[in-house]
Amino acid sequence: MQIEKTPLAGVVILTPARFGDTRGFFSESYSAKVLSEHGIDIPFVQDNHSLSSAIGTIRGLHFQAPPHAQDKLVRCGKGSLFDVAVDIRRGSPTYGQWFGTELSFENGRQLLVPAGFAHGFATRTPDTEIIYKCSDYYARETEGAIRWDDPEIGIDWALPDGVTPLLSDKDAVAGTLADLDTPFKFEG
C-alpha cells in the first residue's frame, strides 16, 4: 500500500496495490495490520455507502463533534469525486486550510480524514458511489456543517463549466467557519 502525506498533518492518501489480469483486478482495500505498521491505528466501527446521481453533487462540509467525533477512510466505489478535508482544530497551525484530491474507481485512492477535520466531496461523474469507514457511530445530535463555499476557506471544487452545485437543504444553510465554535482542539 502506498501512503502519502498531505500538507495537513494527519490527512493521508492511501493507494492500495491492485493485482490485475485479463479478468480484472484484486485489491486489498483495507488492512488494519498494514495501516498499523505505518502508525495508523484506528478502530473503524461503521461503513457507509452513498450514491450521488448528478455531476456536481456536493455533500459537506460535515463533521461529528466529541464524544462521537469520527475518523473517516474514504474511497470511491464507482465514478469519480473530488474529496476535501478542512482543518477545524482550534490552535492548529493549519486551521481553516483545506486539502483536496480526486478519488475514483480508476485510481483506487483513499483519503484518511481524521477527527478534527470537516469533510466533503463533489461528484465529477454521474452515479458516483462513495464508500467510507468511520471510527464512531452516527450520532445526529453531534452533527456539524460548514458552508461548502465559505470564502474564508476558499475551496476550489473544480466543477465543470456550467454545472450548478446540487446541495441538500442542510448544506445550503450551513454556517461559515467564522461562525463555528469548534469543538476540536489541536493537540500538537
Summary of the structure (lengths in Angstrom):
residues: 188
radius of gyration: 16.2
end to end distance: 26.9
largest distance: 53.3
contacts: 560
relative contact order: 0.25
helix: 7%
strand: 43%
